[in-house]
Amino acid sequence: MFIREAKIEDAEQIVAVMKNAEESNFMLFAPGERQLEAEQFTRFIENIYKNSHSALFIAEIDQTVVGYLIVQGSTPSRLSHRAYIVVGIHSDFRGRKIGTALFGHVDNWAKEKGMHRLELTVMVNNIAGIALYKKMGFEIEGTKRHSLYVDGEYIDEYYMSKLLNV
């Protein structure tokens, strides 16, 4: 497995992994809801690197993208110490430490950037996701009650964060 920053030519494979991850029903978009295409995602990749506190990392196995981690930082000075994370792993590759490798990579990247806080949200019923985030040092800060409406019921989300360089 190899972790690296995404390039424009990775767009099609990343979109395929994103669509697959959404099939888990643990992502913001419902399965099949987002009409994301490689061409528009190419623009996302171009734009993400305009902010020095944002990045898109991918996990590759045999030159095939199997996972991604998006780090979205902020530019206002009062927010520039933190970044929000979105992660997805293709269902055929879950349970193989890909998430662990992506988070380890982003930790090093964030420390090099002088960042202090990484944050994310996760559905309270995403047991595997919560276990991964806790393993990687994230802590639950609070609950967003009835944050999402999934399959006819309201789902809470946890706010989770990790402080770096403490």
N, C-alpha and C positions, 0 to 999 in steps of 0.2 A: 504494500500500500504506500502511496505517495501523496503527501499533502502539499498543495501549492496555491498561489493566487490564481483566480480564474482569468482566462483570456477570452477575447471576443469569439474566437473559434470554438469555445466550449459551450456557447449559448444553447445550442440544440440539445446537447446531452444534459445540461443542467435543467432545462425546461422539462425534459422527460423524467428526471428524478423528482422534480417538484410535483409534477402531476401524480407520480406514483406515491409520493409521501402524503399528498392530500387524500389519497384513497384510504389512508389509515383512519380518517375522520377525527384526527387530533390536531389538525391545522386550522388556521383562520378561515380558509376557503373550504367549502364543502366539496366532496369529490365531483369533478367535472364542472364546477361552478366558474372557475377562472378560465377565461379564454386566452391564455398566455401563449404567445408564439415566439419562436427563436428570434425573429427580426426585432420585435419590441424589447425582448430581453437583452439583445445586443446593446441597445441604447442604455438600459439599466446598468450594464457592466461598464460602459463608457463613463456614465455619470457618477458611479459610486467612487471612482478613483479621483474625482475632482475634490473630494473631501479627504484630507490626510488622516482623519480619524474613522474612516469607513473602509471596508474591504469585503471581498467575496473569496472565500477559500473553498477549494474542492478536494475531495478524496478520490483518488484514482486507483483502480486495480487493473492491470494489463491495459492501460491507456483508455479505460472506460470510467466515466464519472459515476461514482456510486453514492456520493454524499456531498452536501454543501453546508456552509455556515456563512451567513451574512452578518456582518458587523456594521451597524449604522450609528455613526457618531454624530454629534451636533457641533455647529460652529459657534454659537454664542459663547462668550468666554465663561459664563456661569454654568454651562452645560458641557464644555469641551473635555471634561475629565471622565465622561461616561459614554457608554455605547450600549445599544440595544441589540440583542442577538436573536436570529432566526436560524434554525437548523433543521435539516431533513436528510434522512438516509433511505435509500431504495430498500423496499421490503425484502428483496432477495439477499441483502447484505447486512441486515440488522443482527445484532448480537455478536459482531466480529470486532468490536473495539474501535469501529470507525468514528463514532461519536467521541469517544475518549481521545482519539488522535486529533480530531478537529479542534476540540476544546483545548487540548494541550498546546496546539499550534497557536491558537488565538490568544492564549494566555501570554505566551512569549512575545507575540506581535504587539499586544496591548501594553505590556510592560516597556517594550522598546519605544513605544509612542508616548510614554509617560502617562498613560491612562490610569485611573484610580478605581473605576467601578464598571462592572459588566452587569447587565440586567436582562431579564427575559420574563415572559409570562408562559404559563403552562396550564392546560386543563387539569382540574383536580383528579380526574379519572385516568390520566395518562401516567400510570404507575411506572412504566419503564422509563419514560422521559424524566419524571421526578427523581427516580433512583440515579440516573445518569448525572443529572444536574447536581444532586447532593454529593455524589462521588467526586465531582469536579470542584467542589467547594462552595457551591451556591447554597444560600439559605433562604427559606421562605420568610418574606417580610410581611405579607398580608394576603388577604383574599379579595378579589374583585367578584362580588356576589352577583349572580345571574349575568355574568359578563357576556356570554354567548348563548345563542339559541340554536340548539343542535337536535335534529330529528324530533322536533316537537316538545323539547324540554329545555329549560334554562340550565346552563352549566356554569359553575364557578371556575375562576382561574386563580392560580397563585401568582403573586408577584414574587420573583426570586432575584437575588443579586449576589454578587461576589465582589469583595473589596480586594484590590491588588496593592502591592507595595505597602502593606501594613505590618 
